[in-house]
């Protein structure tokens, strides 16, 4: 399923923006892997049946501006924030894959009153983001695959314990059925997974579970993160 694409000028950058559908806005942010683009999340373009999908190529990727160095997650978040303002979007949900999840977290911290919900797919994060996460009220679904070779599973538990209105779903290896998925290095595309994401975007508040006791092995990690300057 292809999106309608257009170039939007944001400061010094040209950002290629894909869009499709009607309804409440869902922002899709791709990873930092080589040759990444909005197409990393193509299996989720079916969400356009119930939502307005916005999927930019981040700066340095796809058809957006190329730079000698890829701008960091803070710059990317600022560009995306201005992009949303430029297309007159003031309330949205966000889905981020890998590094795109880290950018989603930054957007949530910047635009907490504008973000309705957030889905993080095998996300990364920076330590300086952690100290602010407990202040977030954005309902968050964290999806993490056991076969992820790039991010440790403890990352998912740390984010779950830091974001108080969050739900963690660990996808076992036995459910990794579709190895041909564009998200093969992260989560497979399956109807069940897409339905879970779609359902969460529609009724996020109803799907947030009471926060479990923090895993013993992670308590010390979280405490050390809180002590960061």
N, C-alpha and C positions, 0 to 999 in steps of 0.2 A: 504494500500500500504506500503510495507516494504522497508526500505533502506538497502543498503549494509553497514555493520558495521566493523570497525577495531579499534584497540587500538593504539593510538599515544602517545609516551612518551614525556612529556613536563616538563623538570626539574624534580622535585620530584613527579610529578603527572602522572597518566595514564589517558588519556582522550579517552572515547569511541566516535568515530566520525561516523555518518551516512552520506551516500552520495548517490546521484542518479541523472541521467539526463545528459544533455549536454547544452552548451550555457554559458551565463554569470552567474557568481556565485551569489547565494542568500544564506545568512547565516540565519539560524533560531535559535533563542535563547529562551528557555523555562522559566517558572516561578520558584518561590522558594517554591511553595506549597508542602505539604507532598507528597512523592512518585512522584514528578515531574521528567520528563525526556524529551528527544526529542519527545516522543510520545504525549506530550501535544499539539504539533503542527501538529499532523498527518493529520488533514484535509487539511493542506496546502502542503502536499507532492505532490499533483497533480501539483504543480508549476513546477515539474521536467519535464513536457512535453515541457516546453520552456526554462528552466534554469537548471544549475547545482546546486542542493540543497546540502548544507552542514549543518548538524544538530548535534552538539555535545551534549552529556550529560555533563552539567556543573560539575565542581569539587564538589564532595559530593552528587551527584545524579546519578540515573540510574546505568550504568555499569562503570562509571568513579571512580577514587580513592575516598574513603570515609575518612573523617577526623573527629576528635572529634568536631571541630567547622567548619561550612561551611565558606570558604573564602569569604571575602566581594566583592562587585561589582568591586572594583579596581583590586583586585587580579584576579578575573574572567576575566576581560577585558584584563589584561596582558597575561593570559594563552591563551585566544582566539586569541589575536593578534599574539602570537608566533605560535599557531596552524596554522593560515592562512599562515604565512611565511613558516612553515614546509611543507605544502602541495602546496607551490608555487602559492598562490593566492595573487595578488597585487591590484586587483580592484574588488569590490563586493558591493552588496546591502545587507541590513540587515533587518530582521523582528524580533521584540522582543515582547514577551507576558509578561505583568506584570513586575516583577523584571528583566526579560530578556530585556525589553524595556530600563530600567535604564542602563543595561550593554551596550546596543546598543548606548545610548547617550554617555557613556564614550568612547566607541570605535570611535564614530564620532569625539569626541574632540581629541583623540589620533591620529587617522588616517584619518583626514579630507580630505586629497588629494587622499585617496584610496577608500573612500566610495562614491558610485554613488548615492544612495538614501537610505531612511530609512523609515520603517513602524513601528509605535509604537502602540501596542494594549493594551489599559488600562495601560499605563506605570506608574511606580513610578519614583521618582527622589530624590536626596539629595540636600540640599540647596547649598552646595558648588559647585554643577554642574551649578546652575542657572546663576551665575555671568559670565560664559563663553559662554552661549548659544547664545547670540546675535552676536557672532563672527562666528557662523556656517553658512556655505553656502550649506550644504547638503539638497536637497529637501526631505521634511519629510511629511508623511501622518500619522495623529494621529487618531486612531479609538477608540471611547469610548462608552460604553453601559450605558444607563440610569439606568439599574438595577444593576450596579456594587455596591456590598456591601462592597468592600474592599478599594476602592480609591474614593475620592470625585471628583465630576465633575469639580470643580474649578481647579484641577490639569491639566486637559486637556486644559482649557482656558489659564492657566498660561504658559504652554508649547507652545501653539499656539502663544501667544503674545511674548514669548521670542525667539522662532526660527522663524526668519523672512521669510524663504522660506518654510513655512509649510501650510498644509491644514488640518482642523479638520472636521471629520465626526462623529456626535453623532447619535448612533443607537437607535431609540426609542424603548420603551418596546413593542409596538404593532408589531414590526418586529422580536421579539425573538421567532422564530418558532420551532427551533430544540433543545429541552431541553436535548436531549441525547448526544449532542456534547461534546467531551473532553474539549472544551473551555466553558462549560456551565456556569462557574463562571465569565466569562468575555464576550466574544462575541460568538454568535452561528455560527456554520458552515452552511452557505447557499451558493448556487452557485453565488448569487449576490455579496456577500461579497468577495468570492474568486476571482471573476472576477474583482472586484474593485482593490484588491491588485495586481493581475496579471497585470492589465492595468497600474497601477501606476508604477510598476517595469519596465515596458517597455517604458513609456513616462512620467516619473515623472515631468520633466520640464514643459511640456504642461499642467499639471493638477494643478500646483500651482496657487492659486488665489491671487489677491492683498490683502495685509494684512489689515484686518478691524480695525476700531478704537478699542483700548483696552476697554474691559468692565469696566464701571465706578467703580464697586465694586472691581475690581482686580487691578486698578491703584495703590492704596495704598499698596496692597500686593507686587506688582512688585517693587515699589519704596523701600520698606523695604528690599526686597531681594537684591536689588542693593547695599544697604548700609551695607551688611554683610562684615565683615573683610576678 
